[in-house]
Amino acid sequence: MASSIRVKTSLRDGLTTVRAIIRHPMHTGYEVDKETKKLIPAHYIENVTVHHGDTVVLQCDWGRAISANPYLSFSFTGARAGDKLRISWSDNLGKSDL
């Protein structure tokens, strides 16, 4: 299965900028299905973690207020070209992408 996370990074003057898009429906649980007229069950990302090597450089707790296919952008120092970056998420239904 292909990853749901698309990442781009840039390194300039010791500052690494990370930009990521996560494919996820992010249903709030308050939306009505146009065809069935019933509520769409809640399905949203609860936690996002970013590791640079063995160090956590970002940890986010999200909820139902985040839009579908969320965009994440942040910067950190200490990375070098070729270093590994690992982004993972988990949602309220127990699904995840590592």
Backbone bond lengths (Angstrom), bond angles and torsions (degrees), N, CA, C in turn:
res aa  C-N    CA-C-N  psi(-1)  N-CA   C-N-CA  omega(-1)  CA-C   N-CA-C  phi
1 M - - - 1.447 - - 1.520 109.34 -
2 A 1.309 117.04 135.18 1.463 121.92 179.73 1.524 110.07 -72.67
3 S 1.305 115.46 151.65 1.456 120.46 179.26 1.521 111.22 -67.88
4 S 1.313 116.34 146.85 1.459 121.89 176.70 1.523 110.92 -87.31
5 I 1.332 116.95 -0.57 1.463 121.71 -175.35 1.521 110.00 -111.09
6 R 1.316 116.57 126.12 1.457 122.14 175.11 1.527 107.23 -112.55
7 V 1.331 117.15 124.79 1.464 121.77 -171.92 1.522 111.06 -125.36
8 K 1.327 114.94 141.11 1.462 122.34 170.16 1.520 106.92 -131.58
9 T 1.327 115.63 138.27 1.465 120.13 178.14 1.521 109.57 -128.79
10 S 1.322 114.76 155.64 1.464 120.55 172.43 1.521 107.92 -142.20
11 L 1.325 115.24 147.18 1.465 121.78 -178.56 1.521 107.52 -124.39
12 R 1.325 116.95 120.78 1.451 121.70 179.18 1.532 109.44 -144.85
13 D 1.311 115.66 125.40 1.466 122.56 177.75 1.526 112.22 52.27
14 G 1.330 116.74 40.96 1.467 121.45 176.61 1.514 114.62 81.08
15 L 1.336 117.88 -0.61 1.461 121.72 -179.66 1.532 109.18 -108.57
16 T 1.326 115.43 121.28 1.463 121.13 178.17 1.517 108.68 -96.83
17 T 1.321 115.86 125.97 1.465 121.78 176.80 1.523 107.85 -108.05
18 V 1.312 114.97 129.14 1.453 122.28 -178.92 1.530 108.10 -114.69
19 R 1.332 115.85 132.03 1.454 122.06 175.36 1.531 107.20 -128.13
20 A 1.317 115.94 128.23 1.463 119.67 -176.84 1.522 110.72 -139.88
21 I 1.317 114.83 146.14 1.461 122.10 171.26 1.526 106.73 -120.78
22 I 1.324 115.29 131.69 1.457 121.29 179.72 1.531 108.13 -111.72
23 R 1.324 116.40 120.24 1.473 119.79 176.97 1.532 108.68 -77.14
24 H 1.321 115.33 112.71 1.463 121.21 -179.89 1.525 108.23 -161.52
25 P 1.342 118.55 139.34 1.472 120.12 -176.11 1.531 114.45 -68.05
26 M 1.309 117.83 -30.59 1.465 122.89 178.75 1.537 112.08 51.91
27 H 1.324 116.83 52.71 1.463 121.29 177.81 1.525 109.84 -75.97
28 T 1.319 116.08 133.26 1.458 121.89 -175.78 1.526 113.64 -79.38
29 G 1.317 116.24 -24.18 1.465 120.03 -173.14 1.518 111.27 95.50
30 Y 1.339 116.97 -3.98 1.460 122.02 179.83 1.528 112.17 -112.04
31 E 1.332 116.89 1.80 1.465 120.82 -179.12 1.522 110.20 -87.05
32 V 1.335 115.50 145.49 1.457 121.20 179.40 1.528 108.46 -104.39
33 D 1.338 115.82 130.44 1.460 121.68 175.58 1.528 108.00 -68.02
34 K 1.315 117.05 126.16 1.470 121.42 -175.53 1.517 112.89 -64.69
35 E 1.322 117.35 -29.15 1.461 120.46 -178.72 1.527 112.71 -84.53
36 T 1.330 116.97 -48.24 1.463 120.28 -175.41 1.530 113.02 -90.30
37 K 1.325 117.04 -16.27 1.478 123.04 -178.15 1.530 112.27 65.03
38 K 1.343 116.16 19.04 1.468 120.89 177.63 1.521 109.18 -107.98
39 L 1.332 115.62 158.33 1.459 120.25 178.54 1.528 111.01 -65.76
40 I 1.321 115.89 138.58 1.464 121.92 173.65 1.526 106.04 -81.80
41 P 1.317 119.00 125.75 1.472 120.93 -178.58 1.534 112.15 -59.07
42 A 1.316 115.60 147.12 1.471 121.04 178.42 1.528 110.29 -60.30
43 H 1.326 115.30 135.48 1.466 122.20 178.38 1.520 106.64 -156.58
44 Y 1.334 116.05 98.87 1.464 120.46 -173.90 1.525 110.89 -146.60
45 I 1.322 115.10 155.67 1.467 121.93 178.73 1.520 108.58 -72.93
46 E 1.324 115.80 132.31 1.464 121.71 178.50 1.525 112.76 -102.47
47 N 1.339 116.78 -30.82 1.460 119.24 -174.13 1.518 110.70 -144.31
48 V 1.334 116.20 134.80 1.458 123.30 173.61 1.520 107.48 -125.89
49 T 1.324 116.85 132.14 1.461 121.73 179.15 1.520 109.06 -131.26
50 V 1.333 115.74 136.98 1.457 121.52 177.76 1.524 108.53 -122.32
51 H 1.344 115.67 125.28 1.463 122.51 178.02 1.526 109.87 -110.50
52 H 1.304 116.32 136.36 1.465 123.10 168.07 1.517 104.29 -112.26
53 G 1.331 116.44 105.20 1.464 119.74 -171.15 1.514 108.40 65.24
54 D 1.332 117.26 -125.36 1.466 122.17 178.64 1.521 112.61 -97.49
55 T 1.339 117.61 3.42 1.461 122.25 -175.89 1.521 111.21 -100.87
56 V 1.328 116.54 132.07 1.463 121.08 174.17 1.524 107.28 -79.76
57 V 1.339 116.34 118.57 1.466 120.14 179.88 1.523 112.12 -101.28
58 L 1.335 117.20 -15.66 1.463 120.86 177.02 1.517 108.63 -156.62
59 Q 1.320 116.14 136.11 1.451 122.07 175.12 1.520 106.33 -139.36
60 C 1.331 117.15 122.85 1.466 122.30 -177.88 1.515 110.35 -122.07
61 D 1.318 116.34 138.85 1.454 122.18 169.46 1.519 106.34 -105.60
62 W 1.325 116.39 115.41 1.458 121.53 -178.29 1.517 109.33 -107.74
63 G 1.315 115.09 170.30 1.461 121.64 177.96 1.505 110.45 -144.66
64 R 1.305 115.50 -163.20 1.452 120.11 -174.64 1.519 114.77 -71.26
65 A 1.319 119.61 -8.80 1.474 122.24 -177.70 1.534 113.09 -82.50
66 I 1.317 119.17 -5.80 1.465 122.56 179.94 1.533 108.57 -81.91
67 S 1.329 116.44 139.22 1.469 121.09 -176.11 1.526 112.32 -69.86
68 A 1.325 114.93 163.96 1.467 121.27 175.58 1.522 109.39 -62.38
69 N 1.333 116.46 146.46 1.465 123.14 -179.60 1.537 110.66 50.12
70 P 1.328 116.68 60.25 1.469 119.93 -172.73 1.528 113.73 -63.81
71 Y 1.326 113.78 145.93 1.466 124.01 176.55 1.523 107.30 -102.88
72 L 1.321 116.92 132.55 1.461 123.24 -178.98 1.515 108.39 -126.07
73 S 1.322 117.25 129.59 1.462 121.31 177.73 1.524 108.72 -138.80
74 F 1.340 116.53 133.68 1.458 121.71 177.50 1.515 108.75 -159.01
75 S 1.319 115.80 167.10 1.470 122.23 178.78 1.519 109.89 -129.20
76 F 1.331 115.28 152.34 1.459 120.87 175.15 1.524 109.13 -152.69
77 T 1.326 116.63 164.09 1.457 121.67 -179.95 1.523 109.94 -110.24
78 G 1.323 115.47 162.92 1.457 120.52 174.44 1.516 115.24 103.29
79 A 1.313 118.10 -2.31 1.464 120.24 -179.90 1.521 110.31 -93.50
80 R 1.320 114.43 156.29 1.474 121.48 174.60 1.517 108.54 -126.19
81 A 1.310 115.91 159.42 1.464 120.49 178.61 1.524 109.60 -55.93
82 G 1.314 117.46 132.66 1.455 122.48 179.65 1.512 114.91 92.86
83 D 1.330 118.22 -9.45 1.466 120.51 177.88 1.519 110.66 -65.41
84 K 1.328 115.95 152.77 1.464 121.95 179.55 1.526 110.31 -88.54
85 L 1.329 115.16 137.88 1.456 123.53 176.39 1.521 106.19 -125.21
86 R 1.325 117.63 132.10 1.462 121.69 -177.94 1.532 109.16 -124.62
87 I 1.315 116.55 121.14 1.460 121.88 178.23 1.523 107.93 -112.21
88 S 1.326 116.39 132.67 1.461 120.37 177.96 1.521 109.69 -137.20
89 W 1.317 115.60 154.12 1.459 121.13 175.22 1.521 109.88 -140.65
90 S 1.333 115.23 159.80 1.460 121.54 172.97 1.522 107.36 -140.00
91 D 1.349 115.97 148.19 1.465 118.50 -177.32 1.524 111.85 -117.64
92 N 1.325 115.50 178.77 1.460 121.66 -175.18 1.530 113.29 -69.95
93 L 1.344 117.54 -10.74 1.461 120.64 177.54 1.523 112.31 -100.47
94 G 1.326 116.51 6.20 1.458 120.89 178.50 1.512 114.30 86.38
95 K 1.320 117.96 3.41 1.466 121.36 177.07 1.518 109.11 -81.84
96 S 1.333 116.39 156.79 1.461 120.31 -179.03 1.514 110.96 -156.01
97 D 1.306 115.13 166.67 1.460 122.37 171.81 1.510 105.70 -137.95
98 L 1.314 115.90 129.25 1.466 121.14 -177.39 1.501 110.30 -112.39
